[in-house]
Amino acid sequence: MEACNKTDYKISFDRLPHLDSRKSTVRIRFNTHLVEHVEEVLTYDEQSLIGEVGGTMGMYLGASALSIVEVLMIKGCELIRKRDKTS
């Protein structure tokens, strides 16, 4: 993304009596000598993105693994109950 540039100009024309009408003079004046410096810094770089994606994937994989273990435990308990009822 490119930086935004804003430049304000105030133009005024003055006729100087001592100059020939065929010549032009350009004067540049600034109202203040104040200079504003703005620096943009990335706060979300590639390393942060990779870390966040990896953390999210780890969370979902962990939840999936726990769900699989939970389903296996429930099925195991059901099998044990069925076996106990038949014996």
mmCIF file of the C-alpha atoms, coordinates in Angstrom:
data_MODEL
# 
_entry.id   MODEL 
# 
loop_
_atom_site.group_PDB 
_atom_site.id 
_atom_site.type_symbol 
_atom_site.label_atom_id 
_atom_site.label_alt_id 
_atom_site.label_comp_id 
_atom_site.label_asym_id 
_atom_site.label_entity_id 
_atom_site.label_seq_id 
_atom_site.pdbx_PDB_ins_code 
_atom_site.Cartn_x 
_atom_site.Cartn_y 
_atom_site.Cartn_z 
_atom_site.occupancy 
_atom_site.B_iso_or_equiv 
_atom_site.pdbx_formal_charge 
_atom_site.auth_seq_id 
_atom_site.auth_comp_id 
_atom_site.auth_asym_id 
_atom_site.auth_atom_id 
_atom_site.pdbx_PDB_model_num 
ATOM 1  C CA . MET A 1 1  ? 0.000   0.000   0.000   1.00 0.00 ? 1  MET A CA 1 
ATOM 2  C CA . GLU A 1 2  ? 1.408   3.349   -1.000  1.00 0.00 ? 2  GLU A CA 1 
ATOM 3  C CA . ALA A 1 3  ? 1.599   6.240   1.411   1.00 0.00 ? 3  ALA A CA 1 
ATOM 4  C CA . CYS A 1 4  ? -0.812  9.137   1.006   1.00 0.00 ? 4  CYS A CA 1 
ATOM 5  C CA . ASN A 1 5  ? 0.711   12.460  0.046   1.00 0.00 ? 5  ASN A CA 1 
ATOM 6  C CA . LYS A 1 6  ? -0.976  15.760  0.723   1.00 0.00 ? 6  LYS A CA 1 
ATOM 7  C CA . THR A 1 7  ? 0.484   19.076  -0.282  1.00 0.00 ? 7  THR A CA 1 
ATOM 8  C CA . ASP A 1 8  ? -1.286  22.383  0.242   1.00 0.00 ? 8  ASP A CA 1 
ATOM 9  C CA . TYR A 1 9  ? -0.285  25.408  -1.797  1.00 0.00 ? 9  TYR A CA 1 
ATOM 10 C CA . LYS A 1 10 ? -1.284  29.006  -1.370  1.00 0.00 ? 10 LYS A CA 1 
ATOM 11 C CA . ILE A 1 11 ? -0.621  31.042  -4.474  1.00 0.00 ? 11 ILE A CA 1 
ATOM 12 C CA . SER A 1 12 ? -0.442  34.803  -4.630  1.00 0.00 ? 12 SER A CA 1 
ATOM 13 C CA . PHE A 1 13 ? 0.699   37.085  -7.413  1.00 0.00 ? 13 PHE A CA 1 
ATOM 14 C CA . ASP A 1 14 ? 2.472   40.361  -6.836  1.00 0.00 ? 14 ASP A CA 1 
ATOM 15 C CA . ARG A 1 15 ? 3.684   42.724  -9.490  1.00 0.00 ? 15 ARG A CA 1 
ATOM 16 C CA . LEU A 1 16 ? 7.114   44.041  -8.849  1.00 0.00 ? 16 LEU A CA 1 
ATOM 17 C CA . PRO A 1 17 ? 7.672   47.439  -10.421 1.00 0.00 ? 17 PRO A CA 1 
ATOM 18 C CA . HIS A 1 18 ? 11.416  47.084  -10.967 1.00 0.00 ? 18 HIS A CA 1 
ATOM 19 C CA . LEU A 1 19 ? 11.150  43.952  -13.137 1.00 0.00 ? 19 LEU A CA 1 
ATOM 20 C CA . ASP A 1 20 ? 10.604  43.856  -16.852 1.00 0.00 ? 20 ASP A CA 1 
ATOM 21 C CA . SER A 1 21 ? 7.109   42.556  -17.802 1.00 0.00 ? 21 SER A CA 1 
ATOM 22 C CA . ARG A 1 22 ? 8.713   39.836  -19.990 1.00 0.00 ? 22 ARG A CA 1 
ATOM 23 C CA . LYS A 1 23 ? 10.483  38.195  -17.053 1.00 0.00 ? 23 LYS A CA 1 
ATOM 24 C CA . SER A 1 24 ? 9.070   36.030  -14.275 1.00 0.00 ? 24 SER A CA 1 
ATOM 25 C CA . THR A 1 25 ? 10.174  35.621  -10.732 1.00 0.00 ? 25 THR A CA 1 
ATOM 26 C CA . VAL A 1 26 ? 9.177   32.776  -8.481  1.00 0.00 ? 26 VAL A CA 1 
ATOM 27 C CA . ARG A 1 27 ? 9.392   33.108  -4.730  1.00 0.00 ? 27 ARG A CA 1 
ATOM 28 C CA . ILE A 1 28 ? 8.603   30.230  -2.452  1.00 0.00 ? 28 ILE A CA 1 
ATOM 29 C CA . ARG A 1 29 ? 7.786   30.984  1.164   1.00 0.00 ? 29 ARG A CA 1 
ATOM 30 C CA . PHE A 1 30 ? 6.612   28.687  3.895   1.00 0.00 ? 30 PHE A CA 1 
ATOM 31 C CA . ASN A 1 31 ? 4.301   29.826  6.660   1.00 0.00 ? 31 ASN A CA 1 
ATOM 32 C CA . THR A 1 32 ? 6.190   27.764  9.224   1.00 0.00 ? 32 THR A CA 1 
ATOM 33 C CA . HIS A 1 33 ? 9.429   25.859  9.380   1.00 0.00 ? 33 HIS A CA 1 
ATOM 34 C CA . LEU A 1 34 ? 7.651   22.935  10.996  1.00 0.00 ? 34 LEU A CA 1 
ATOM 35 C CA . VAL A 1 35 ? 8.167   19.567  9.293   1.00 0.00 ? 35 VAL A CA 1 
ATOM 36 C CA . GLU A 1 36 ? 5.982   16.582  10.105  1.00 0.00 ? 36 GLU A CA 1 
ATOM 37 C CA . HIS A 1 37 ? 7.552   13.143  9.692   1.00 0.00 ? 37 HIS A CA 1 
ATOM 38 C CA . VAL A 1 38 ? 5.207   10.146  9.671   1.00 0.00 ? 38 VAL A CA 1 
ATOM 39 C CA . GLU A 1 39 ? 6.603   6.626   9.668   1.00 0.00 ? 39 GLU A CA 1 
ATOM 40 C CA . GLU A 1 40 ? 4.518   3.505   9.112   1.00 0.00 ? 40 GLU A CA 1 
ATOM 41 C CA . VAL A 1 41 ? 5.591   0.319   10.833  1.00 0.00 ? 41 VAL A CA 1 
ATOM 42 C CA . LEU A 1 42 ? 4.151   -3.121  10.222  1.00 0.00 ? 42 LEU A CA 1 
ATOM 43 C CA . THR A 1 43 ? 2.673   -4.538  13.385  1.00 0.00 ? 43 THR A CA 1 
ATOM 44 C CA . TYR A 1 44 ? 1.533   -7.807  11.869  1.00 0.00 ? 44 TYR A CA 1 
ATOM 45 C CA . ASP A 1 45 ? 4.380   -9.389  9.940   1.00 0.00 ? 45 ASP A CA 1 
ATOM 46 C CA . GLU A 1 46 ? 4.734   -12.809 8.300   1.00 0.00 ? 46 GLU A CA 1 
ATOM 47 C CA . GLN A 1 47 ? 6.118   -14.418 11.455  1.00 0.00 ? 47 GLN A CA 1 
ATOM 48 C CA . SER A 1 48 ? 3.080   -13.305 13.464  1.00 0.00 ? 48 SER A CA 1 
ATOM 49 C CA . LEU A 1 49 ? 0.743   -14.629 10.776  1.00 0.00 ? 49 LEU A CA 1 
ATOM 50 C CA . ILE A 1 50 ? 2.457   -18.032 10.716  1.00 0.00 ? 50 ILE A CA 1 
ATOM 51 C CA . GLY A 1 51 ? 2.398   -18.187 14.513  1.00 0.00 ? 51 GLY A CA 1 
ATOM 52 C CA . GLU A 1 52 ? -1.278  -17.341 14.698  1.00 0.00 ? 52 GLU A CA 1 
ATOM 53 C CA . VAL A 1 53 ? -2.275  -19.836 11.988  1.00 0.00 ? 53 VAL A CA 1 
ATOM 54 C CA . GLY A 1 54 ? -0.165  -22.540 13.650  1.00 0.00 ? 54 GLY A CA 1 
ATOM 55 C CA . GLY A 1 55 ? -1.686  -21.821 17.054  1.00 0.00 ? 55 GLY A CA 1 
ATOM 56 C CA . THR A 1 56 ? -5.218  -21.971 15.676  1.00 0.00 ? 56 THR A CA 1 
ATOM 57 C CA . MET A 1 57 ? -4.514  -25.216 13.832  1.00 0.00 ? 57 MET A CA 1 
ATOM 58 C CA . GLY A 1 58 ? -3.003  -26.705 16.990  1.00 0.00 ? 58 GLY A CA 1 
ATOM 59 C CA . MET A 1 59 ? -6.057  -25.726 18.990  1.00 0.00 ? 59 MET A CA 1 
ATOM 60 C CA . TYR A 1 60 ? -8.448  -27.352 16.502  1.00 0.00 ? 60 TYR A CA 1 
ATOM 61 C CA . LEU A 1 61 ? -6.293  -30.476 16.149  1.00 0.00 ? 61 LEU A CA 1 
ATOM 62 C CA . GLY A 1 62 ? -6.131  -30.788 19.931  1.00 0.00 ? 62 GLY A CA 1 
ATOM 63 C CA . ALA A 1 63 ? -9.892  -30.410 20.213  1.00 0.00 ? 63 ALA A CA 1 
ATOM 64 C CA . SER A 1 64 ? -10.366 -33.011 17.484  1.00 0.00 ? 64 SER A CA 1 
ATOM 65 C CA . ALA A 1 65 ? -8.012  -35.446 19.207  1.00 0.00 ? 65 ALA A CA 1 
ATOM 66 C CA . LEU A 1 66 ? -9.887  -34.978 22.497  1.00 0.00 ? 66 LEU A CA 1 
ATOM 67 C CA . SER A 1 67 ? -13.199 -35.543 20.711  1.00 0.00 ? 67 SER A CA 1 
ATOM 68 C CA . ILE A 1 68 ? -11.902 -38.773 19.174  1.00 0.00 ? 68 ILE A CA 1 
ATOM 69 C CA . VAL A 1 69 ? -10.675 -39.982 22.573  1.00 0.00 ? 69 VAL A CA 1 
ATOM 70 C CA . GLU A 1 70 ? -14.040 -39.052 24.116  1.00 0.00 ? 70 GLU A CA 1 
ATOM 71 C CA . VAL A 1 71 ? -15.969 -40.959 21.416  1.00 0.00 ? 71 VAL A CA 1 
ATOM 72 C CA . LEU A 1 72 ? -13.726 -43.996 21.903  1.00 0.00 ? 72 LEU A CA 1 
ATOM 73 C CA . MET A 1 73 ? -14.283 -43.879 25.663  1.00 0.00 ? 73 MET A CA 1 
ATOM 74 C CA . ILE A 1 74 ? -18.070 -43.667 25.240  1.00 0.00 ? 74 ILE A CA 1 
ATOM 75 C CA . LYS A 1 75 ? -18.094 -46.576 22.770  1.00 0.00 ? 75 LYS A CA 1 
ATOM 76 C CA . GLY A 1 76 ? -15.823 -48.571 25.069  1.00 0.00 ? 76 GLY A CA 1 
ATOM 77 C CA . CYS A 1 77 ? -18.157 -47.967 28.027  1.00 0.00 ? 77 CYS A CA 1 
ATOM 78 C CA . GLU A 1 78 ? -21.157 -49.043 25.906  1.00 0.00 ? 78 GLU A CA 1 
ATOM 79 C CA . LEU A 1 79 ? -19.370 -52.245 24.885  1.00 0.00 ? 79 LEU A CA 1 
ATOM 80 C CA . ILE A 1 80 ? -18.499 -53.003 28.519  1.00 0.00 ? 80 ILE A CA 1 
ATOM 81 C CA . ARG A 1 81 ? -22.136 -52.425 29.581  1.00 0.00 ? 81 ARG A CA 1 
ATOM 82 C CA . LYS A 1 82 ? -23.418 -54.719 26.810  1.00 0.00 ? 82 LYS A CA 1 
ATOM 83 C CA . ARG A 1 83 ? -20.917 -57.387 27.799  1.00 0.00 ? 83 ARG A CA 1 
ATOM 84 C CA . ASP A 1 84 ? -21.885 -57.111 31.486  1.00 0.00 ? 84 ASP A CA 1 
ATOM 85 C CA . LYS A 1 85 ? -25.607 -57.351 30.630  1.00 0.00 ? 85 LYS A CA 1 
ATOM 86 C CA . THR A 1 86 ? -25.127 -60.521 28.539  1.00 0.00 ? 86 THR A CA 1 
ATOM 87 C CA . SER A 1 87 ? -23.038 -62.310 31.141  1.00 0.00 ? 87 SER A CA 1 
# 
